[in-house]
Amino acid sequence: MSTYPTSLRGVQWRKSQKCESGACVGVARYGEFVLVGSTSNPEAPIYKFTLDGWSEFLADVKLGDFTRSPDTARK
């Protein structure tokens, strides 16, 4: 995890079309990596995934591995 280095200032971040507030998760391709960070706060930490790691993460999301159980859902 690190903050956006100067070299990332030109990176084209993508966010969901359903993001209405502007404070959303952004995803960007950076060479052989996928970056994930805050679209509203460029000083916030970013996460860097390898392409394989990103594919595995997306597959786990689609399988529901990160779905909250009713006991842990926000109230």
Backbone atoms as SQL, in Angstrom:
CREATE TABLE atoms (id INTEGER PRIMARY KEY, chain TEXT, resi INTEGER, resn TEXT, atom TEXT, x REAL, y REAL, z REAL);
INSERT INTO atoms VALUES
  (1, 'A', 1, 'MET', 'N', 0.833, -1.158, 0.000),
  (2, 'A', 1, 'MET', 'CA', 0.000, 0.000, 0.000),
  (3, 'A', 1, 'MET', 'C', 0.888, 1.235, 0.000),
  (4, 'A', 2, 'SER', 'N', 0.530, 2.225, -0.806),
  (5, 'A', 2, 'SER', 'CA', 1.311, 3.456, -0.814),
  (6, 'A', 2, 'SER', 'C', 0.438, 4.590, -1.325),
  (7, 'A', 3, 'THR', 'N', 0.901, 5.809, -1.152),
  (8, 'A', 3, 'THR', 'CA', 0.158, 6.940, -1.699),
  (9, 'A', 3, 'THR', 'C', 0.545, 7.113, -3.156),
  (10, 'A', 4, 'TYR', 'N', -0.242, 7.879, -3.889),
  (11, 'A', 4, 'TYR', 'CA', -0.019, 8.058, -5.319),
  (12, 'A', 4, 'TYR', 'C', 1.314, 8.752, -5.565),
  (13, 'A', 5, 'PRO', 'N', 2.255, 8.077, -6.156),
  (14, 'A', 5, 'PRO', 'CA', 3.492, 8.774, -6.515),
  (15, 'A', 5, 'PRO', 'C', 3.229, 9.735, -7.680),
  (16, 'A', 6, 'THR', 'N', 4.107, 10.677, -7.848),
  (17, 'A', 6, 'THR', 'CA', 3.954, 11.657, -8.920),
  (18, 'A', 6, 'THR', 'C', 3.753, 10.987, -10.275),
  (19, 'A', 7, 'SER', 'N', 4.385, 9.851, -10.491),
  (20, 'A', 7, 'SER', 'CA', 4.281, 9.166, -11.782),
  (21, 'A', 7, 'SER', 'C', 2.869, 8.655, -12.072),
  (22, 'A', 8, 'LEU', 'N', 1.992, 8.597, -11.077),
  (23, 'A', 8, 'LEU', 'CA', 0.630, 8.107, -11.292),
  (24, 'A', 8, 'LEU', 'C', -0.369, 9.223, -11.581),
  (25, 'A', 9, 'ARG', 'N', 0.052, 10.440, -11.555),
  (26, 'A', 9, 'ARG', 'CA', -0.893, 11.547, -11.732),
  (27, 'A', 9, 'ARG', 'C', -1.586, 11.528, -13.090),
  (28, 'A', 10, 'GLY', 'N', -0.986, 10.938, -14.101),
  (29, 'A', 10, 'GLY', 'CA', -1.597, 10.874, -15.421),
  (30, 'A', 10, 'GLY', 'C', -2.373, 9.594, -15.681),
  (31, 'A', 11, 'VAL', 'N', -2.460, 8.720, -14.691),
  (32, 'A', 11, 'VAL', 'CA', -3.155, 7.442, -14.854),
  (33, 'A', 11, 'VAL', 'C', -4.650, 7.691, -15.032),
  (34, 'A', 12, 'GLN', 'N', -5.263, 6.961, -15.948),
  (35, 'A', 12, 'GLN', 'CA', -6.694, 7.091, -16.218),
  (36, 'A', 12, 'GLN', 'C', -7.478, 6.160, -15.296),
  (37, 'A', 13, 'TRP', 'N', -8.067, 6.714, -14.267),
  (38, 'A', 13, 'TRP', 'CA', -8.846, 5.941, -13.315),
  (39, 'A', 13, 'TRP', 'C', -10.252, 5.713, -13.850),
  (40, 'A', 14, 'ARG', 'N', -10.792, 4.543, -13.564),
  (41, 'A', 14, 'ARG', 'CA', -12.165, 4.203, -13.949),
  (42, 'A', 14, 'ARG', 'C', -12.957, 3.957, -12.680),
  (43, 'A', 15, 'LYS', 'N', -14.212, 4.324, -12.705),
  (44, 'A', 15, 'LYS', 'CA', -15.097, 4.052, -11.578),
  (45, 'A', 15, 'LYS', 'C', -16.461, 3.635, -12.119),
  (46, 'A', 16, 'SER', 'N', -17.266, 3.077, -11.268),
  (47, 'A', 16, 'SER', 'CA', -18.583, 2.603, -11.661),
  (48, 'A', 16, 'SER', 'C', -19.441, 3.747, -12.168),
  (49, 'A', 17, 'GLN', 'N', -20.253, 3.464, -13.157),
  (50, 'A', 17, 'GLN', 'CA', -21.206, 4.455, -13.638),
  (51, 'A', 17, 'GLN', 'C', -22.275, 4.733, -12.593),
  (52, 'A', 18, 'LYS', 'N', -22.384, 3.852, -11.602),
  (53, 'A', 18, 'LYS', 'CA', -23.360, 4.022, -10.532),
  (54, 'A', 18, 'LYS', 'C', -22.826, 4.880, -9.394),
  (55, 'A', 19, 'CYS', 'N', -21.616, 5.344, -9.512),
  (56, 'A', 19, 'CYS', 'CA', -21.008, 6.185, -8.478),
  (57, 'A', 19, 'CYS', 'C', -21.578, 7.589, -8.611),
  (58, 'A', 20, 'GLU', 'N', -22.432, 7.966, -7.695),
  (59, 'A', 20, 'GLU', 'CA', -23.083, 9.274, -7.761),
  (60, 'A', 20, 'GLU', 'C', -22.403, 10.327, -6.888),
  (61, 'A', 21, 'SER', 'N', -21.760, 9.878, -5.816),
  (62, 'A', 21, 'SER', 'CA', -21.201, 10.838, -4.869),
  (63, 'A', 21, 'SER', 'C', -19.834, 11.377, -5.280),
  (64, 'A', 22, 'GLY', 'N', -19.141, 10.659, -6.152),
  (65, 'A', 22, 'GLY', 'CA', -17.786, 11.046, -6.529),
  (66, 'A', 22, 'GLY', 'C', -16.742, 10.461, -5.597),
  (67, 'A', 23, 'ALA', 'N', -17.163, 9.956, -4.449),
  (68, 'A', 23, 'ALA', 'CA', -16.248, 9.326, -3.490),
  (69, 'A', 23, 'ALA', 'C', -16.358, 7.817, -3.666),
  (70, 'A', 24, 'CYS', 'N', -15.696, 7.311, -4.685),
  (71, 'A', 24, 'CYS', 'CA', -15.841, 5.907, -5.043),
  (72, 'A', 24, 'CYS', 'C', -14.478, 5.234, -5.187),
  (73, 'A', 25, 'VAL', 'N', -14.534, 3.950, -5.360),
  (74, 'A', 25, 'VAL', 'CA', -13.313, 3.190, -5.613),
  (75, 'A', 25, 'VAL', 'C', -12.937, 3.368, -7.081),
  (76, 'A', 26, 'GLY', 'N', -11.684, 3.691, -7.328),
  (77, 'A', 26, 'GLY', 'CA', -11.180, 3.815, -8.689),
  (78, 'A', 26, 'GLY', 'C', -10.244, 2.663, -9.003),
  (79, 'A', 27, 'VAL', 'N', -10.248, 2.248, -10.254),
  (80, 'A', 27, 'VAL', 'CA', -9.391, 1.159, -10.716),
  (81, 'A', 27, 'VAL', 'C', -8.635, 1.650, -11.949),
  (82, 'A', 28, 'ALA', 'N', -7.365, 1.340, -12.018),
  (83, 'A', 28, 'ALA', 'CA', -6.556, 1.771, -13.162),
  (84, 'A', 28, 'ALA', 'C', -5.546, 0.693, -13.521),
  (85, 'A', 29, 'ARG', 'N', -5.275, 0.571, -14.800),
  (86, 'A', 29, 'ARG', 'CA', -4.209, -0.312, -15.275),
  (87, 'A', 29, 'ARG', 'C', -2.924, 0.488, -15.280),
  (88, 'A', 30, 'TYR', 'N', -1.872, -0.095, -14.732),
  (89, 'A', 30, 'TYR', 'CA', -0.578, 0.571, -14.668),
  (90, 'A', 30, 'TYR', 'C', 0.484, -0.451, -15.015),
  (91, 'A', 31, 'GLY', 'N', 0.829, -0.524, -16.288),
  (92, 'A', 31, 'GLY', 'CA', 1.788, -1.531, -16.743),
  (93, 'A', 31, 'GLY', 'C', 1.231, -2.918, -16.518),
  (94, 'A', 32, 'GLU', 'N', 1.945, -3.720, -15.778),
  (95, 'A', 32, 'GLU', 'CA', 1.523, -5.092, -15.492),
  (96, 'A', 32, 'GLU', 'C', 0.761, -5.209, -14.173),
  (97, 'A', 33, 'PHE', 'N', 0.210, -4.096, -13.715),
  (98, 'A', 33, 'PHE', 'CA', -0.506, -4.082, -12.445),
  (99, 'A', 33, 'PHE', 'C', -1.878, -3.433, -12.592),
  (100, 'A', 34, 'VAL', 'N', -2.734, -3.710, -11.631),
  (101, 'A', 34, 'VAL', 'CA', -4.016, -3.034, -11.500),
  (102, 'A', 34, 'VAL', 'C', -3.960, -2.289, -10.172),
  (103, 'A', 35, 'LEU', 'N', -4.275, -1.002, -10.209),
  (104, 'A', 35, 'LEU', 'CA', -4.269, -0.171, -9.017),
  (105, 'A', 35, 'LEU', 'C', -5.700, 0.071, -8.559),
  (106, 'A', 36, 'VAL', 'N', -5.908, 0.117, -7.255),
  (107, 'A', 36, 'VAL', 'CA', -7.219, 0.386, -6.685),
  (108, 'A', 36, 'VAL', 'C', -7.037, 1.479, -5.645),
  (109, 'A', 37, 'GLY', 'N', -7.836, 2.527, -5.759),
  (110, 'A', 37, 'GLY', 'CA', -7.722, 3.635, -4.814),
  (111, 'A', 37, 'GLY', 'C', -8.984, 4.461, -4.764),
  (112, 'A', 38, 'SER', 'N', -8.916, 5.554, -4.052),
  (113, 'A', 38, 'SER', 'CA', -10.039, 6.472, -3.877),
  (114, 'A', 38, 'SER', 'C', -10.036, 7.499, -5.004),
  (115, 'A', 39, 'THR', 'N', -11.182, 7.665, -5.660),
  (116, 'A', 39, 'THR', 'CA', -11.262, 8.654, -6.735),
  (117, 'A', 39, 'THR', 'C', -11.356, 10.077, -6.205),
  (118, 'A', 40, 'SER', 'N', -11.757, 10.233, -4.957),
  (119, 'A', 40, 'SER', 'CA', -11.927, 11.579, -4.409),
  (120, 'A', 40, 'SER', 'C', -10.746, 12.050, -3.572),
  (121, 'A', 41, 'ASN', 'N', -9.821, 11.125, -3.235),
  (122, 'A', 41, 'ASN', 'CA', -8.696, 11.497, -2.384),
  (123, 'A', 41, 'ASN', 'C', -7.400, 10.888, -2.920),
  (124, 'A', 42, 'PRO', 'N', -6.689, 11.607, -3.768),
  (125, 'A', 42, 'PRO', 'CA', -5.459, 11.068, -4.345),
  (126, 'A', 42, 'PRO', 'C', -4.344, 10.852, -3.322),
  (127, 'A', 43, 'GLU', 'N', -4.498, 11.368, -2.112),
  (128, 'A', 43, 'GLU', 'CA', -3.490, 11.158, -1.068),
  (129, 'A', 43, 'GLU', 'C', -3.764, 9.890, -0.258),
  (130, 'A', 44, 'ALA', 'N', -4.915, 9.268, -0.476),
  (131, 'A', 44, 'ALA', 'CA', -5.263, 8.041, 0.247),
  (132, 'A', 44, 'ALA', 'C', -4.389, 6.887, -0.253),
  (133, 'A', 45, 'PRO', 'N', -4.247, 5.846, 0.550),
  (134, 'A', 45, 'PRO', 'CA', -3.457, 4.680, 0.114),
  (135, 'A', 45, 'PRO', 'C', -4.041, 4.040, -1.145),
  (136, 'A', 46, 'ILE', 'N', -3.179, 3.433, -1.934),
  (137, 'A', 46, 'ILE', 'CA', -3.617, 2.650, -3.089),
  (138, 'A', 46, 'ILE', 'C', -3.139, 1.219, -2.904),
  (139, 'A', 47, 'TYR', 'N', -3.826, 0.332, -3.555),
  (140, 'A', 47, 'TYR', 'CA', -3.462, -1.081, -3.513),
  (141, 'A', 47, 'TYR', 'C', -3.038, -1.490, -4.910),
  (142, 'A', 48, 'LYS', 'N', -2.024, -2.323, -5.001),
  (143, 'A', 48, 'LYS', 'CA', -1.491, -2.758, -6.290),
  (144, 'A', 48, 'LYS', 'C', -1.629, -4.269, -6.381),
  (145, 'A', 49, 'PHE', 'N', -2.312, -4.720, -7.430),
  (146, 'A', 49, 'PHE', 'CA', -2.504, -6.138, -7.694),
  (147, 'A', 49, 'PHE', 'C', -1.733, -6.526, -8.948),
  (148, 'A', 50, 'THR', 'N', -1.204, -7.734, -8.986),
  (149, 'A', 50, 'THR', 'CA', -0.725, -8.270, -10.261),
  (150, 'A', 50, 'THR', 'C', -1.969, -8.564, -11.102),
  (151, 'A', 51, 'LEU', 'N', -1.797, -8.762, -12.399),
  (152, 'A', 51, 'LEU', 'CA', -2.947, -9.075, -13.245),
  (153, 'A', 51, 'LEU', 'C', -3.605, -10.383, -12.813),
  (154, 'A', 52, 'ASP', 'N', -2.799, -11.380, -12.465),
  (155, 'A', 52, 'ASP', 'CA', -3.355, -12.648, -11.983),
  (156, 'A', 52, 'ASP', 'C', -4.073, -12.458, -10.649),
  (157, 'A', 53, 'GLY', 'N', -3.484, -11.679, -9.763),
  (158, 'A', 53, 'GLY', 'CA', -4.096, -11.414, -8.465),
  (159, 'A', 53, 'GLY', 'C', -5.429, -10.701, -8.605),
  (160, 'A', 54, 'TRP', 'N', -5.504, -9.753, -9.545),
  (161, 'A', 54, 'TRP', 'CA', -6.748, -9.026, -9.796),
  (162, 'A', 54, 'TRP', 'C', -7.816, -9.971, -10.348),
  (163, 'A', 55, 'SER', 'N', -7.425, -10.833, -11.269),
  (164, 'A', 55, 'SER', 'CA', -8.378, -11.811, -11.823),
  (165, 'A', 55, 'SER', 'C', -8.918, -12.726, -10.731),
  (166, 'A', 56, 'GLU', 'N', -8.037, -13.164, -9.839),
  (167, 'A', 56, 'GLU', 'CA', -8.466, -14.021, -8.731),
  (168, 'A', 56, 'GLU', 'C', -9.412, -13.262, -7.796),
  (169, 'A', 57, 'PHE', 'N', -9.094, -12.005, -7.509),
  (170, 'A', 57, 'PHE', 'CA', -9.946, -11.191, -6.651),
  (171, 'A', 57, 'PHE', 'C', -11.339, -11.054, -7.265),
  (172, 'A', 58, 'LEU', 'N', -11.412, -10.725, -8.558),
  (173, 'A', 58, 'LEU', 'CA', -12.714, -10.577, -9.217),
  (174, 'A', 58, 'LEU', 'C', -13.501, -11.886, -9.210),
  (175, 'A', 59, 'ALA', 'N', -12.809, -13.002, -9.430),
  (176, 'A', 59, 'ALA', 'CA', -13.489, -14.302, -9.400),
  (177, 'A', 59, 'ALA', 'C', -14.059, -14.564, -8.011),
  (178, 'A', 60, 'ASP', 'N', -13.313, -14.240, -6.962),
  (179, 'A', 60, 'ASP', 'CA', -13.796, -14.429, -5.596),
  (180, 'A', 60, 'ASP', 'C', -15.005, -13.539, -5.304),
  (181, 'A', 61, 'VAL', 'N', -14.988, -12.308, -5.811),
  (182, 'A', 61, 'VAL', 'CA', -16.133, -11.413, -5.630),
  (183, 'A', 61, 'VAL', 'C', -17.365, -12.012, -6.296),
  (184, 'A', 62, 'LYS', 'N', -17.210, -12.487, -7.521),
  (185, 'A', 62, 'LYS', 'CA', -18.336, -13.073, -8.249),
  (186, 'A', 62, 'LYS', 'C', -18.876, -14.322, -7.557),
  (187, 'A', 63, 'LEU', 'N', -18.012, -15.044, -6.858),
  (188, 'A', 63, 'LEU', 'CA', -18.440, -16.234, -6.122),
  (189, 'A', 63, 'LEU', 'C', -19.115, -15.878, -4.796),
  (190, 'A', 64, 'GLY', 'N', -19.057, -14.605, -4.416),
  (191, 'A', 64, 'GLY', 'CA', -19.684, -14.178, -3.171),
  (192, 'A', 64, 'GLY', 'C', -18.801, -14.323, -1.952),
  (193, 'A', 65, 'ASP', 'N', -17.510, -14.504, -2.153),
  (194, 'A', 65, 'ASP', 'CA', -16.599, -14.682, -1.024),
  (195, 'A', 65, 'ASP', 'C', -16.541, -13.471, -0.099),
  (196, 'A', 66, 'PHE', 'N', -16.958, -12.306, -0.566),
  (197, 'A', 66, 'PHE', 'CA', -16.897, -11.104, 0.256),
  (198, 'A', 66, 'PHE', 'C', -18.280, -10.608, 0.656),
  (199, 'A', 67, 'THR', 'N', -19.286, -11.419, 0.465),
  (200, 'A', 67, 'THR', 'CA', -20.642, -11.047, 0.827),
  (201, 'A', 67, 'THR', 'C', -20.775, -11.089, 2.349),
  (202, 'A', 68, 'ARG', 'N', -21.362, -10.054, 2.882),
  (203, 'A', 68, 'ARG', 'CA', -21.556, -10.009, 4.332),
  (204, 'A', 68, 'ARG', 'C', -22.664, -10.943, 4.738),
  (205, 'A', 69, 'SER', 'N', -22.475, -11.593, 5.868),
  (206, 'A', 69, 'SER', 'CA', -23.550, -12.402, 6.427),
  (207, 'A', 69, 'SER', 'C', -24.527, -11.453, 7.121),
  (208, 'A', 70, 'PRO', 'N', -25.774, -11.864, 7.323),
  (209, 'A', 70, 'PRO', 'CA', -26.742, -10.983, 7.994),
  (210, 'A', 70, 'PRO', 'C', -26.252, -10.521, 9.377),
  (211, 'A', 71, 'ASP', 'N', -25.424, -11.336, 10.030),
  (212, 'A', 71, 'ASP', 'CA', -24.929, -10.978, 11.364),
  (213, 'A', 71, 'ASP', 'C', -23.932, -9.820, 11.336),
  (214, 'A', 72, 'THR', 'N', -23.256, -9.606, 10.197),
  (215, 'A', 72, 'THR', 'CA', -22.216, -8.563, 10.133),
  (216, 'A', 72, 'THR', 'C', -22.628, -7.370, 9.289),
  (217, 'A', 73, 'ALA', 'N', -23.833, -7.393, 8.742),
  (218, 'A', 73, 'ALA', 'CA', -24.301, -6.290, 7.894),
  (219, 'A', 73, 'ALA', 'C', -24.460, -5.019, 8.731),
  (220, 'A', 74, 'ARG', 'N', -24.238, -3.892, 8.086),
  (221, 'A', 74, 'ARG', 'CA', -24.423, -2.607, 8.773),
  (222, 'A', 74, 'ARG', 'C', -25.888, -2.433, 9.134),
  (223, 'A', 75, 'LYS', 'N', -26.111, -1.795, 10.243),
  (224, 'A', 75, 'LYS', 'CA', -27.489, -1.540, 10.682),
  (225, 'A', 75, 'LYS', 'C', -27.801, -0.087, 10.574);
